[in-house]
């Protein structure tokens, strides 16, 4: 016969919530996701506010701050009820599950039991539809969680699709179903025509979603459509919207940079920043625009003022994102390396990162970028190969690992490098 403690533990394990979804997250990923969630914004029109607060609560728990975790879980309860215009509903199952787990870890078993009872009541009152494993609200929140933590986008799309099919007035679920399909297609040979048609329908259903509109515009541009006038019209709407990463500015800046001009992308980012000079998210977007421009500087000579502005913005962003600024430091080093006067500073940043205490996935990314720096800026082919090997050796599946392996395979197949034999043996033993 199970003890009361064992019974409580088994009931907690059976919950559908962030504590039971097997979210094995590194500290660096938690910090990046926390910053990304903050940048989404918390304006009253944000339809994901409850999910955001739930996630921030779970992240704070994983980072060791139980008090902040409880505060965010309570905010999630309020946000869900306000958005749904009701005091209870199935949208609270995950939230109450999180609170049951948190109080269990805090040693308050009575409060944990109280939340377990609330979950039982909701599950009985709002059961999952026939033939479905989960309720649509749980599918949607699980999808949003996996999407935030860079999970399997095909699974994310599947969960959002199942949720929307059960409740088709929740158009945002369909919008993110389509966006997840788009994100997944970047790493597969998925036929984009079907996704494009689904995006068109999703935008018709969710016309106020500027983030979706910007991605749809991008897909239209890729298909050869002229989108300049519509892009500028969308920019006016984006600039008039609350600041946040769902405003559509990020994908729109990409459209500007790819299909209009880098200079106009920079001008748009600077205009957004001029309107809201203290918003760190806009400083981040502007810095990234200058970094994109940097890729074209190899064939031209950037002005001193443009380099100075790029450097200044990157330093500001690094200070504003102290826990998730590794990539910005790498970008900053590469910008310094564009000028003769900045070579020493670029090398100083890279040397500091080389001896810094990075988690394995961050170390892998750094090795990949440092290898490219050694090849393109330092013309040190042998050392570049060594760092690509270091990146590939770390058993974390990522774009950077695939990229380093691809570079090594190309060098091996050309058979011109003195390290070809070493590379061949290395790849064979990966």
C-alpha positions as CSV (number, residue, x, y, z in Angstrom):
1,X,0.0,0.0,0.0
2,X,1.4,3.4,-1.0
3,X,2.1,6.0,1.7
4,X,0.5,9.5,1.6
5,X,3.8,10.9,0.3
6,X,4.0,8.3,-2.5
7,X,0.4,8.9,-3.5
8,X,1.1,12.7,-3.7
9,X,4.2,12.1,-5.7
10,X,2.4,9.8,-8.2
11,X,-0.4,12.3,-8.6
12,X,2.1,15.1,-9.3
13,X,3.9,12.9,-11.8
14,X,0.6,12.4,-13.7
15,X,0.0,16.1,-14.2
16,X,0.4,17.9,-17.5
17,X,2.6,20.8,-16.7
18,X,6.1,22.2,-17.2
19,X,7.5,20.1,-14.3
20,X,6.5,16.8,-16.1
21,X,7.3,17.6,-19.7
22,X,10.9,16.4,-19.5
23,X,12.4,19.8,-20.2
24,X,16.1,19.1,-19.8
25,X,17.5,22.7,-20.2
26,X,20.9,24.1,-19.8
27,X,21.4,27.2,-17.7
28,X,22.5,29.2,-20.8
29,X,19.3,28.2,-22.7
30,X,17.2,29.1,-19.7
31,X,18.8,32.5,-19.5
32,X,18.3,33.1,-23.3
33,X,14.7,32.0,-23.1
34,X,14.1,34.2,-20.1
35,X,15.4,37.2,-22.0
36,X,13.4,36.3,-25.1
37,X,10.2,36.1,-23.1
38,X,10.9,39.5,-21.5
39,X,11.3,40.9,-25.0
40,X,7.9,39.7,-26.2
41,X,6.3,42.4,-24.0
42,X,3.4,42.3,-21.6
43,X,0.9,44.7,-23.2
44,X,-2.8,43.9,-22.5
45,X,-3.4,42.7,-26.1
46,X,-0.8,40.0,-25.9
47,X,-2.8,36.8,-26.3
48,X,0.1,34.7,-25.0
49,X,0.5,36.5,-21.7
50,X,-0.6,33.6,-19.5
51,X,1.7,31.1,-21.3
52,X,4.6,33.6,-21.0
53,X,4.1,34.1,-17.2
54,X,3.8,30.3,-16.8
55,X,7.1,29.8,-18.7
56,X,8.9,32.6,-16.8
57,X,7.7,31.0,-13.5
58,X,9.2,27.7,-14.5
59,X,12.4,29.3,-15.7
60,X,12.8,31.1,-12.4
61,X,12.2,27.9,-10.5
62,X,14.9,26.1,-12.6
63,X,17.3,29.1,-11.9
64,X,16.7,28.7,-8.2
65,X,14.3,31.6,-7.4
66,X,11.2,30.0,-5.9
67,X,9.7,33.4,-4.8
68,X,9.9,34.8,-8.3
69,X,8.5,31.5,-9.7
70,X,5.4,31.7,-7.5
71,X,4.9,35.4,-8.4
72,X,4.9,34.6,-12.1
73,X,2.6,31.5,-11.7
74,X,0.1,33.8,-9.9
75,X,0.4,36.4,-12.7
76,X,-0.3,33.6,-15.2
77,X,-3.5,32.7,-13.4
78,X,-4.7,36.3,-13.5
79,X,-3.6,36.8,-17.2
80,X,-5.4,33.6,-18.3
81,X,-8.7,34.5,-16.6
82,X,-8.5,38.1,-17.9
83,X,-7.9,37.0,-21.5
84,X,-10.7,34.3,-21.3
85,X,-13.0,36.6,-19.3
86,X,-13.7,33.9,-16.8
87,X,-12.6,32.9,-13.3
88,X,-11.8,29.2,-14.2
89,X,-11.4,27.0,-17.2
90,X,-9.2,24.3,-18.8
91,X,-6.6,26.9,-19.6
92,X,-5.6,26.8,-15.9
93,X,-4.8,23.0,-15.8
94,X,-1.1,23.6,-16.6
95,X,-0.9,26.6,-14.4
96,X,-2.4,24.8,-11.4
97,X,-0.1,21.9,-12.1
98,X,2.9,24.1,-11.9
99,X,1.7,25.6,-8.6
100,X,1.1,22.1,-7.2
101,X,4.7,21.1,-8.0
102,X,6.1,24.4,-6.7
103,X,4.4,24.1,-3.3
104,X,5.5,20.5,-3.1
105,X,9.1,21.6,-3.6
106,X,8.6,24.3,-1.0
107,X,7.4,21.7,1.5
108,X,3.9,23.0,1.7
109,X,2.1,19.8,1.0
110,X,-1.4,21.1,2.0
111,X,-1.2,23.8,-0.6
112,X,0.1,21.3,-3.1
113,X,-2.9,19.0,-2.4
114,X,-5.2,22.0,-2.8
115,X,-3.9,22.7,-6.3
116,X,-4.1,19.0,-7.2
117,X,-7.7,19.0,-6.2
118,X,-8.3,22.1,-8.5
119,X,-6.7,20.2,-11.4
120,X,-8.9,17.2,-10.8
121,X,-12.0,19.4,-10.7
122,X,-11.0,21.1,-14.0
123,X,-10.2,17.7,-15.7
124,X,-13.5,16.3,-14.7
125,X,-15.4,19.4,-15.7
126,X,-13.5,19.9,-19.0
127,X,-12.4,16.4,-20.2
128,X,-10.3,15.9,-23.3
129,X,-12.3,15.4,-26.4
130,X,-12.9,11.8,-27.6
131,X,-9.9,10.3,-29.4
132,X,-7.6,12.9,-28.1
133,X,-4.9,12.4,-25.5
134,X,-4.9,15.9,-24.2
135,X,-7.3,18.9,-24.0
136,X,-6.8,21.5,-26.7
137,X,-5.6,24.1,-24.1
138,X,-2.9,21.7,-23.0
139,X,-1.8,20.9,-26.5
140,X,-1.5,24.7,-27.2
141,X,0.5,25.4,-24.1
142,X,2.8,22.4,-24.6
143,X,3.4,23.6,-28.2
144,X,4.2,27.1,-27.0
145,X,6.6,25.8,-24.4
146,X,8.5,23.5,-26.9
147,X,8.6,26.3,-29.4
148,X,10.1,28.7,-26.8
149,X,12.8,26.2,-25.8
150,X,13.8,25.5,-29.5
151,X,12.1,22.1,-29.5
152,X,11.0,19.9,-32.4
153,X,9.1,22.3,-34.6
154,X,7.3,19.5,-36.4
155,X,5.9,18.3,-33.0
156,X,5.1,22.0,-32.2
157,X,3.2,22.3,-35.4
158,X,1.3,19.0,-34.7
159,X,0.3,20.1,-31.3
160,X,-1.0,23.5,-32.4
161,X,-2.8,21.9,-35.3
162,X,-4.6,19.4,-33.0
163,X,-5.5,22.2,-30.6
164,X,-6.9,24.4,-33.4
165,X,-8.9,21.6,-35.0
166,X,-10.7,21.2,-31.7
167,X,-11.3,24.9,-31.1
168,X,-11.2,26.9,-34.4
169,X,-12.1,30.3,-32.9
170,X,-8.5,30.3,-31.4
171,X,-7.0,31.6,-34.6
172,X,-3.6,32.3,-33.0
173,X,-3.2,28.6,-32.6
174,X,-3.5,28.1,-36.3
175,X,-1.1,31.0,-37.0
176,X,1.6,29.5,-34.9
177,X,0.9,26.0,-36.3
178,X,1.7,27.5,-39.8
179,X,4.8,29.4,-38.4
180,X,6.1,26.2,-36.8
181,X,5.7,24.4,-40.1
182,X,7.7,27.2,-41.7
183,X,10.5,27.1,-39.1
184,X,10.7,23.3,-39.4
185,X,11.0,23.6,-43.2
186,X,14.3,25.3,-42.9
187,X,15.9,22.1,-41.7
188,X,14.1,19.7,-44.1
189,X,13.0,19.2,-47.7
190,X,9.4,20.1,-46.9
191,X,7.3,21.3,-49.9
192,X,6.8,25.0,-49.3
193,X,3.8,25.4,-51.6
194,X,1.5,23.8,-49.1
195,X,2.9,25.9,-46.2
196,X,2.5,29.0,-48.3
197,X,-1.2,28.4,-48.9
198,X,-1.7,27.7,-45.2
199,X,0.0,31.0,-44.4
200,X,-2.3,32.9,-46.7
201,X,-5.4,31.4,-45.1
202,X,-3.9,31.9,-41.6
203,X,-3.3,35.6,-42.3
204,X,-6.9,36.0,-43.6
205,X,-8.1,34.6,-40.3
206,X,-5.6,36.5,-38.1
207,X,-5.2,39.9,-39.9
208,X,-3.9,41.7,-36.8
209,X,-1.0,39.3,-36.4
210,X,1.9,41.5,-37.8
211,X,4.5,38.9,-37.0
212,X,2.7,36.4,-39.3
213,X,2.1,39.1,-41.9
214,X,5.9,39.8,-42.1
215,X,6.7,36.2,-42.5
216,X,4.1,35.8,-45.2
217,X,5.5,38.8,-47.0
218,X,8.9,37.2,-46.9
219,X,7.6,34.0,-48.5
220,X,5.9,36.0,-51.2
221,X,9.2,37.8,-51.9
222,X,11.0,34.5,-52.1
223,X,8.5,33.5,-54.8
224,X,9.4,36.5,-56.9
225,X,6.5,38.8,-56.0
226,X,7.2,42.6,-55.7
227,X,6.6,43.4,-52.1
228,X,8.4,46.8,-51.6
229,X,5.2,48.9,-51.2
230,X,3.5,46.4,-48.9
231,X,6.7,46.1,-46.8
232,X,6.7,49.9,-46.3
233,X,3.0,49.9,-45.5
234,X,3.6,47.0,-42.9
235,X,6.5,49.0,-41.5
236,X,4.1,51.8,-40.6
237,X,1.8,49.4,-38.8
238,X,4.8,47.8,-36.9
239,X,6.2,51.2,-35.8
240,X,2.8,52.1,-34.4
241,X,2.4,48.9,-32.5
242,X,3.6,48.1,-28.9
243,X,7.3,47.3,-28.8
244,X,7.9,43.6,-28.5
245,X,9.3,40.6,-30.4
246,X,5.9,39.7,-31.7
247,X,5.4,43.1,-33.3
248,X,6.8,41.8,-36.6
249,X,9.8,44.0,-36.7
250,X,12.4,41.2,-36.7
251,X,11.1,39.3,-39.8
252,X,10.3,42.6,-41.5
253,X,13.8,43.9,-41.1
254,X,15.0,40.6,-42.7
255,X,12.7,41.3,-45.6
256,X,14.1,44.8,-45.9
257,X,17.7,43.6,-45.8
258,X,17.1,40.8,-48.3
259,X,14.7,42.3,-50.8
260,X,14.9,46.1,-50.4
261,X,18.3,47.2,-49.0
262,X,20.5,46.9,-45.9
263,X,20.6,50.7,-45.6
264,X,16.8,50.9,-45.5
265,X,16.7,48.0,-42.9
266,X,19.1,50.0,-40.8
267,X,17.0,53.2,-41.2
268,X,13.8,51.3,-40.2
269,X,15.5,49.9,-37.1
270,X,16.9,53.3,-36.2
271,X,13.5,54.9,-36.6
272,X,11.9,52.4,-34.3
273,X,14.7,53.1,-31.8
274,X,14.3,56.8,-32.1
275,X,10.6,56.4,-31.2
276,X,11.5,54.2,-28.1
277,X,15.1,55.1,-27.3
278,X,15.2,53.1,-24.0
279,X,13.8,49.8,-25.4
280,X,16.6,47.2,-25.2
281,X,14.8,44.9,-27.8
282,X,15.0,47.6,-30.4
283,X,18.7,48.2,-29.7
284,X,19.2,44.5,-30.2
285,X,17.4,44.6,-33.5
286,X,19.4,47.6,-34.7
287,X,22.7,46.0,-33.7
288,X,21.8,42.9,-35.7
289,X,21.0,45.1,-38.8
290,X,24.5,46.6,-38.6
291,X,25.9,43.1,-38.2
292,X,24.0,41.9,-41.3
293,X,25.4,44.9,-43.2
294,X,28.9,43.8,-42.0
295,X,28.6,40.7,-44.2
296,X,28.7,43.0,-47.2
297,X,31.6,45.1,-45.9
298,X,34.1,42.5,-47.2
299,X,33.6,43.9,-50.7
300,X,33.4,47.5,-49.7
301,X,34.8,50.0,-47.2
302,X,32.4,50.9,-44.4
303,X,32.4,54.4,-43.1
304,X,34.0,55.2,-39.8
305,X,30.7,56.5,-38.5
306,X,28.9,53.3,-39.4
307,X,31.5,51.2,-37.7
308,X,31.4,53.4,-34.7
309,X,27.6,53.1,-34.5
310,X,27.7,49.3,-34.9
311,X,30.3,49.0,-32.2
312,X,28.4,51.3,-29.8
313,X,25.2,49.5,-30.3
314,X,26.8,46.1,-29.7
315,X,28.4,47.3,-26.4
316,X,25.0,48.6,-25.3
317,X,23.3,45.3,-26.1
318,X,25.9,43.3,-24.3
319,X,25.4,45.4,-21.2
320,X,21.6,45.0,-21.5
321,X,21.7,41.2,-22.0
322,X,24.5,40.3,-19.6
323,X,23.4,36.6,-19.3
324,X,22.8,35.9,-23.0
325,X,25.2,38.0,-25.0
326,X,27.7,35.4,-26.3
327,X,26.6,35.8,-29.9
328,X,26.7,39.6,-29.7
329,X,30.3,39.5,-28.3
330,X,31.3,37.3,-31.3
331,X,29.5,39.8,-33.7
332,X,31.3,42.7,-32.0
333,X,34.7,41.0,-32.4
334,X,33.9,40.5,-36.1
335,X,32.9,44.1,-36.5
336,X,36.2,45.3,-34.9
337,X,38.1,43.0,-37.3
338,X,36.8,45.0,-40.3
339,X,39.2,47.8,-39.6
340,X,42.9,47.9,-39.1
341,X,42.5,49.8,-35.9
342,X,40.1,47.2,-34.5
343,X,42.2,44.1,-35.0
344,X,43.7,44.1,-31.5
345,X,40.3,44.6,-29.9
346,X,38.8,41.8,-31.9
347,X,41.6,39.4,-30.8
348,X,41.2,40.6,-27.2
349,X,37.5,39.6,-27.2
350,X,38.2,36.2,-28.8
351,X,40.9,35.5,-26.3
352,X,38.6,36.4,-23.4
353,X,35.9,34.1,-24.8
354,X,38.5,31.3,-25.2
355,X,39.2,31.2,-21.5
356,X,35.7,31.9,-20.3
357,X,33.6,29.2,-18.6
358,X,31.1,28.3,-21.3
359,X,28.6,25.5,-21.3
360,X,29.2,22.8,-23.9
361,X,26.6,24.0,-26.4
362,X,27.9,27.6,-26.2
363,X,31.4,26.4,-26.4
364,X,30.5,24.5,-29.6
365,X,29.0,27.6,-31.1
366,X,32.0,29.7,-30.2
367,X,34.5,27.2,-31.7
368,X,32.5,27.2,-35.0
369,X,32.6,31.0,-35.2
370,X,36.2,31.3,-34.0
371,X,37.2,28.8,-36.7
372,X,35.7,31.1,-39.3
373,X,37.4,34.1,-37.8
374,X,40.7,32.2,-38.0
375,X,40.1,31.3,-41.7
376,X,38.7,34.6,-43.0
377,X,40.4,37.3,-40.8
378,X,43.6,35.6,-39.7
379,X,44.3,33.4,-42.7
380,X,45.3,30.6,-40.3
381,X,43.9,27.5,-42.1
382,X,45.4,24.9,-39.8
383,X,44.2,26.5,-36.6
384,X,40.8,27.0,-38.2
385,X,40.5,23.3,-39.0
386,X,41.4,22.5,-35.4
387,X,38.6,24.6,-34.0
388,X,36.1,23.1,-36.5
389,X,37.1,19.8,-35.1
390,X,36.6,21.0,-31.6
391,X,33.1,22.1,-32.5
392,X,32.2,18.9,-34.3
393,X,33.6,16.8,-31.4
394,X,31.0,18.2,-29.0
395,X,28.0,15.8,-29.1
396,X,25.3,18.5,-29.3
397,X,23.2,18.5,-32.4
398,X,23.1,22.0,-33.8
399,X,23.5,24.1,-36.9
400,X,27.1,25.0,-35.8
401,X,28.1,21.4,-35.5
402,X,26.6,20.5,-38.9
403,X,28.4,23.5,-40.4
404,X,31.8,22.6,-38.9
405,X,31.4,19.0,-40.2
406,X,30.4,20.3,-43.6
407,X,33.5,22.5,-43.8
408,X,35.7,19.6,-42.7
409,X,34.1,17.3,-45.3
410,X,34.7,19.8,-48.1
411,X,38.4,20.2,-47.1
412,X,38.7,16.4,-47.0
413,X,37.1,15.9,-50.4
414,X,39.3,18.5,-52.1
415,X,42.4,16.5,-51.0
416,X,44.6,19.6,-51.2
417,X,45.2,20.3,-47.5
418,X,48.1,18.8,-45.5
419,X,45.6,17.8,-42.8
420,X,43.4,15.8,-45.1
421,X,44.4,12.5,-43.6
422,X,43.9,13.8,-40.0
423,X,40.5,15.2,-41.0
424,X,39.5,11.9,-42.7
425,X,40.3,9.9,-39.6
426,X,38.6,12.4,-37.4
427,X,35.3,12.3,-39.4
428,X,35.4,8.5,-39.5
429,X,35.6,8.4,-35.7
430,X,32.9,11.0,-35.0
